[in-house]
Amino acid sequence: MGGVDTRWRVRQVLNVVNLSTPVGLLLGVAGGARFGKGPDGLVLARGWRLPAHASAVTIGNVVLLRLDDAALAARPTLVRHEARHASQYACCLGLPMLPLYVLAAAWSWLRCRDFSSCNVFEVRAGLADGGYRDARDRRRTGPAGREVA
């Protein structure tokens, strides 16, 4: 069949209607990205040059990539992680996800001393798939790797 699965098509439509995908496309243009089709209805914006802490940032169905093709190929689970963020935009009704994400990152910093390990959005997107280390694992084990009560 080769088409986009119905659930991903629904996500595409929701993220256009809630304006998150159009904002992602505008950010891609502003950052000089080259656009191409990605899996599951995503738009991959390669060569994005605006400052960002992460190697990939998703806004709606647009994955803004600071990685070249070789680096992206070396991280095959990254796009799957970013696809989950696209679904989170749909669930959060679009752009409200941005302040919610900032609050979740702040909570994560307070709880885990990093912005991802206790961030509900990153945890639900799959920390390992996104290339994040889980600080919660470090908290459960001592320096020698032994379980801590």
TIGUVEX-160284 format. One record per residue: residue in three letters; x, y, z of N, C-alpha, C in turn. Coordinates in pm, whole numbers, padded with zeros to 5 digits, always signed. Layout:
# TIGUVEX-160284
ALAXYZXYZXYZ/...
//
This chain:
# TIGUVEX-160284
MET+00082-00120+00000+00000+00000+00000+00086+00126+00000/GLY+00184+00138+00090+00279+00248+00086+00228+00381+00137/GLY+00100+00396+00166+00047+00523+00214+00072+00541+00362/VAL+00030+00655+00412+00044+00684+00554-00071+00619+00628/ASP-00040+00547+00734-00138+00481+00819-00239+00584+00870/THR-00363+00542+00890-00470+00633+00931-00436+00710+01058/ARG-00375+00644+01157-00346+00715+01283-00245+00826+01262/TRP-00149+00804+01169-00050+00909+01142-00113+01020+01059/ARG-00206+00985+00973-00278+01086+00894-00360+01175+00987/VAL-00425+01115+01087-00502+01194+01185-00408+01289+01258/ARG-00290+01237+01298-00192+01323+01366-00150+01439+01275/GLN-00127+01408+01147-00090+01514+01051-00195+01624+01047/VAL-00320+01584+01031-00430+01680+01020-00442+01762+01149/LEU-00440+01694+01264-00451+01765+01391-00339+01869+01408/ASN-00217+01830+01371-00104+01921+01390-00101+02035+01288/VAL-00170+02020+01177-00186+02133+01085-00294+02226+01140/VAL-00407+02169+01181-00518+02248+01233-00479+02322+01361/ASN-00400+02256+01448-00363+02322+01574-00243+02416+01557/LEU-00198+02433+01434-00094+02528+01391+00049+02491+01431/SER+00069+02377+01496+00205+02342+01535+00291+02307+01414/THR+00237+02234+01316+00315+02201+01196+00348+02326+01115/PRO+00252+02417+01091+00292+02540+01020+00402+02619+01093/VAL+00397+02622+01226+00503+02691+01302+00636+02617+01283/GLY+00632+02485+01286+00753+02406+01262+00811+02433+01124/LEU+00725+02443+01022+00772+02473+00887+00835+02613+00880/LEU+00774+02710+00947+00831+02845+00950+00968+02846+01018/LEU+00982+02773+01128+01111+02764+01196+01214+02695+01107/GLY+01170+02596+01033+01260+02530+00939+01311+02625+00832/VAL+01220+02704+00775+01260+02802+00674+01356+02904+00735/ALA+01323+02954+00856+01408+03053+00923+01547+02997+00952/GLY+01555+02866+00977+01683+02803+01006+01753+02746+00884/GLY+01703+02774+00765+01769+02730+00643+01764+02580+00617/ALA+01661+02513+00666+01651+02367+00651+01606+02327+00511/ARG+01643+02205+00473+01594+02141+00351+01488+02041+00393/PHE+01370+02050+00332+01257+01967+00374+01248+01840+00290/GLY+01211+01731+00357+01187+01605+00288+01087+01522+00365/LYS+01030+01423+00298+00935+01335+00365+01008+01243+00461/GLY+00945+01223+00576+00995+01128+00674+00894+01017+00692/PRO+00921+00924+00781+00826+00815+00805+00701+00864+00877/ASP+00594+00792+00860+00470+00815+00935+00418+00957+00925/GLY+00432+01017+00808+00378+01150+00786+00459+01264+00843/LEU+00581+01236+00888+00666+01343+00939+00731+01419+00825/VAL+00771+01542+00853+00852+01622+00762+00989+01634+00827/LEU+01093+01589+00758+01230+01600+00810+01292+01727+00754/ALA+01334+01816+00842+01395+01943+00805+01545+01932+00835/ARG+01621+01889+00736+01765+01865+00753+01844+01994+00737/GLY+01955+02001+00810+02043+02117+00798+01993+02240+00870/TRP+01908+02221+00970+01852+02333+01047+01965+02400+01124/ARG+01975+02532+01116+02090+02602+01172+02058+02696+01288/LEU+01938+02701+01336+01910+02788+01451+01964+02723+01578/PRO+02002+02803+01677+02058+02746+01800+01955+02659+01874/ALA+02003+02546+01920+01919+02456+01999+02011+02365+02080/HIS+01964+02324+02194+02042+02236+02281+02046+02094+02225/ALA+01940+02053+02160+01926+01915+02112+01966+01904+01964/SER+01997+01782+01923+02032+01758+01783+01907+01750+01695/ALA+01791+01734+01757+01664+01733+01685+01558+01799+01772/VAL+01473+01878+01709+01363+01944+01779+01239+01921+01694/THR+01131+01879+01757+01007+01856+01683+00905+01962+01719/ILE+00845+02021+01617+00735+02115+01634+00624+02064+01541/GLY+00515+02017+01599+00410+01955+01519+00463+01830+01452/ASN+00445+01818+01322+00496+01703+01248+00630+01732+01181/VAL+00693+01841+01217+00821+01880+01158+00934+01848+01255/VAL+01029+01766+01208+01147+01732+01287+01262+01817+01234/LEU+01303+01915+01314+01411+02006+01278+01542+01939+01319/LEU+01625+01904+01221+01745+01825+01245+01872+01907+01228/ARG+01956+01902+01329+02087+01964+01323+02194+01863+01281/LEU+02152+01738+01258+02243+01630+01221+02253+01619+01069/ASP+02371+01578+01020+02380+01545+00878+02326+01404+00857/ASP+02316+01361+00733+02255+01231+00702+02331+01115+00766/ALA+02464+01122+00769+02544+01014+00829+02519+01005+00979/ALA+02514+01118+01047+02489+01118+01191+02348+01069+01222/LEU+02253+01105+01138+02116+01058+01157+02107+00907+01135/ALA+02176+00857+01034+02177+00713+01006+02238+00634+01122/ALA+02331+00697+01194+02394+00632+01309+02303+00628+01431/ARG+02192+00701+01426+02096+00706+01537+01958+00667+01486/PRO+01938+00540+01453+01814+00498+01386+01688+00514+01470/THR+01699+00524+01601+01579+00537+01685+01539+00683+01709/LEU+01623+00777+01669+01594+00918+01696+01465+00964+01631/VAL+01442+00929+01505+01321+00975+01437+01197+00913+01502/ARG+01207+00789+01549+01095+00728+01620+01064+00807+01748/HIS+01168+00847+01821+01152+00930+01941+01082+01062+01904/GLU+01129+01126+01798+01070+01254+01757+00926+01236+01708/ALA+00895+01122+01647+00757+01094+01604+00664+01090+01725/ARG+00713+01037+01835+00630+01036+01956+00603+01178+02004/HIS+00702+01267+01991+00679+01408+02024+00572+01468+01932/ALA+00572+01432+01806+00469+01481+01713+00331+01440+01762/SER+00319+01317+01810+00191+01271+01865+00155+01348+01991/GLN+00255+01383+02071+00230+01462+02192+00175+01600+02156/TYR+00225+01659+02048+00168+01788+02004+00019+01773+01975/ALA-00017+01666+01906-00158+01645+01874-00240+01629+02002/CYS-00188+01554+02099-00260+01532+02225-00270+01660+02309/CYS-00172+01747+02299-00171+01872+02375-00240+01986+02300/LEU-00303+01954+02189-00373+02053+02106-00277+02156+02047/GLY-00156+02111+02019-00060+02194+01946+00034+02272+02032/LEU+00040+02402+02008+00140+02488+02068+00135+02496+02221/PRO+00024+02463+02290+00031+02456+02436+00137+02356+02485/MET+00180+02265+02397+00284+02173+02439+00413+02246+02475/LEU+00442+02358+02411+00568+02428+02437+00582+02472+02583/PRO+00486+02546+02640+00501+02580+02782+00489+02457+02873/LEU+00408+02359+02834+00399+02236+02914+00533+02163+02915/TYR+00601+02161+02800+00732+02097+02792+00833+02171+02881/VAL+00831+02304+02879+00923+02383+02962+00897+02353+03110/LEU+00771+02345+03150+00739+02310+03289+00788+02170+03324/ALA+00770+02075+03233+00816+01938+03256+00968+01932+03265/ALA+01036+02012+03185+01183+02016+03191+01230+02076+03323/ALA+01161+02180+03370+01195+02240+03499+01172+02140+03613/TRP+01061+02070+03607+01033+01967+03707+01142+01860+03704/SER+01183+01820+03586+01287+01720+03572+01418+01770+03634/TRP+01449+01897+03613+01572+01953+03670+01565+01950+03824/LEU+01450+01985+03878+01435+01984+04024+01444+01842+04081/ARG+01387+01747+04012+01382+01608+04062+01507+01528+04031/CYS+01563+01544+03911+01669+01455+03863+01799+01526+03827/ARG+01800+01658+03835+01917+01739+03800+01957+01729+03653/ASP+01862+01695+03569+01878+01711+03424+01740+01740+03366/PHE+01737+01783+03241+01611+01829+03183+01528+01719+03120/SER+01577+01595+03118+01504+01491+03045+01458+01374+03131/SER+01536+01330+03228+01509+01204+03297+01373+01197+03367/CYS+01328+01308+03420+01198+01312+03488+01098+01399+03412/ASN+01129+01428+03286+01040+01505+03199+00942+01408+03135/VAL+00816+01421+03167+00715+01326+03120+00714+01315+02968/PHE+00739+01423+02897+00738+01418+02751+00855+01335+02698/GLU+00972+01352+02756+01088+01275+02711+01078+01129+02753/VAL+01030+01105+02873+01014+00967+02920+00916+00893+02830/ARG+00801+00956+02799+00700+00891+02715+00746+00877+02569/ALA+00838+00964+02526+00892+00951+02390+01004+00846+02384/GLY+01052+00803+02499+01158+00702+02504+01294+00767+02520/LEU+01343+00773+02643+01470+00840+02669+01583+00782+02584/ALA+01596+00650+02585+01706+00587+02511+01694+00613+02362/ASP+01571+00609+02307+01552+00635+02164+01597+00776+02127/GLY+01581+00869+02220+01623+01007+02195+01769+01034+02226/GLY+01839+00932+02274+01980+00948+02305+02007+01003+02444/TYR+01907+01000+02530+01923+01052+02666+01963+00941+02762/ARG+02046+00974+02859+02073+00883+02970+01969+00909+03077/ASP+01931+00804+03147+01827+00814+03248+01890+00834+03385/ALA+01882+00957+03438+01940+00988+03569+01870+00910+03679/ARG+01747+00865+03654+01677+00787+03756+01750+00657+03782/ASP+01814+00600+03682+01893+00478+03702+02013+00507+03790/ARG+02076+00622+03771+02192+00659+03854+02149+00681+03999/ARG+02027+00730+04019+01979+00754+04155+01948+00624+04227/ARG+01910+00520+04152+01874+00392+04214+01996+00307+04247/THR+02112+00342+04190+02233+00266+04216+02339+00358+04272/GLY+02422+00305+04355+02532+00381+04413+02647+00391+04314/PRO+02758+00451+04358+02872+00474+04268+02930+00344+04212/ALA+02921+00235+04285+02975+00107+04236+02870+00028+04159/GLY+02754+00089+04134+02649+00021+04061+02561-00068+04147/ARG+02580-00059+04279+02497-00139+04369+02364-00071+04393/GLU+02262-00153+04415+02127-00102+04441+02127-00020+04570/VAL+02061+00095+04569+02049+00180+04686+01907+00170+04739/ALA+01892+00159+04869+01759+00146+04930+01682+00275+04922/
//
